[in-house]
Amino acid sequence: MQPNDPDFRDRVYAIVASIPKGRLMTYGQIAALAGSPRAARIVGGVAHFGDPSLPWQRVVKKDGSLAEGYPGGTEGHAAALEAEGVSVTDYRVDIARLVWLPNGVE
């Protein structure tokens, strides 16, 4: 299921591309910023099947847990985050400390 807006995927791509190294966003935050606040699972689908050159490792679940669908599972997700300096404990990150939102968004 896709949101009715055909540009949704492109907006998701733009948001993910803008996440700085060492910072994180949740699937739900990205969905809301892309214009479909209830589409977190769709953002997950875009991540799973989307452009592999984007920093998908910087996208986590709302509770800070890592994605099982990431290449290599949660272990692969943890390794990718740790490679850019993000601390991962029990396949979870401190989302409250590391969350990032574009300027002007609260």
C-alpha positions in Angstrom: 0.0 0.0 0.0 1.4 3.4 -1.0 0.1 6.8 0.1 -2.0 8.4 -2.6 0.7 11.0 -3.3 3.0 9.7 -6.0 5.9 11.9 -4.7 5.9 10.3 -1.3 9.0 8.0 -2.0 10.9 11.0 -3.4 10.2 13.0 -0.2 11.3 10.0 1.9 14.5 9.8 -0.1 15.2 13.5 0.4 14.6 13.3 4.1 16.8 10.3 4.6 19.6 11.8 2.5 19.6 14.8 4.8 20.1 12.9 8.1 23.6 13.8 9.3 26.2 11.2 10.3 25.8 10.2 13.9 22.2 11.3 14.1 19.0 9.3 13.7 15.3 9.6 12.7 12.4 7.2 13.2 10.2 5.7 10.5 7.3 7.6 11.9 9.1 11.0 11.9 10.0 10.5 8.3 6.5 9.5 7.3 5.1 12.6 9.0 7.6 14.9 7.4 6.9 13.3 4.0 3.2 14.1 4.4 1.7 10.8 5.6 2.0 10.6 9.4 0.5 7.1 9.6 2.8 5.6 7.0 5.7 4.5 9.1 5.4 0.9 7.8 5.4 2.3 4.2 8.6 4.2 5.0 10.0 0.8 6.1 9.0 -0.7 2.8 10.6 2.2 0.9 13.8 1.6 3.0 13.8 -2.1 2.3 13.3 -1.8 -1.4 14.7 1.7 -2.0 17.9 3.3 -3.1 20.8 1.4 -1.3 23.1 4.4 -1.5 21.0 6.4 1.0 22.0 6.3 4.8 19.1 3.9 5.8 21.2 2.9 8.9 20.2 6.3 10.4 16.6 5.2 10.5 15.3 3.3 13.5 12.1 2.3 15.2 10.4 4.8 17.5 11.7 3.1 20.6 15.3 3.2 19.3 15.4 -0.5 18.4 17.0 -1.6 15.1 15.4 -3.0 12.0 15.3 -6.7 11.4 14.8 -6.0 7.7 18.1 -4.1 7.4 20.7 -6.0 5.3 22.3 -8.4 7.7 19.4 -8.0 10.2 19.8 -6.2 13.5 23.5 -7.2 13.6 24.1 -5.5 10.2 22.2 -2.4 11.3 24.2 -2.3 14.6 27.5 -2.7 12.7 26.6 0.1 10.2 25.7 2.5 13.0 28.7 1.7 15.1 30.9 2.3 12.0 29.8 5.9 12.1 30.2 6.3 15.9 26.7 5.6 17.1 26.7 3.5 20.3 24.3 0.5 20.1 23.4 -1.6 23.2 21.3 -4.7 22.9 20.3 -3.7 19.3 18.9 -0.4 20.6 20.1 3.2 20.4 19.5 6.3 22.6 16.9 7.8 20.2 16.1 10.7 22.7 19.7 11.8 22.6 20.4 11.1 18.9 17.2 12.2 17.2 17.5 14.7 14.4 14.9 16.9 12.8 15.4 19.3 9.9 15.6 23.0 10.8 12.2 24.5 11.7 10.6 21.1 12.6 9.8 20.2 16.2 
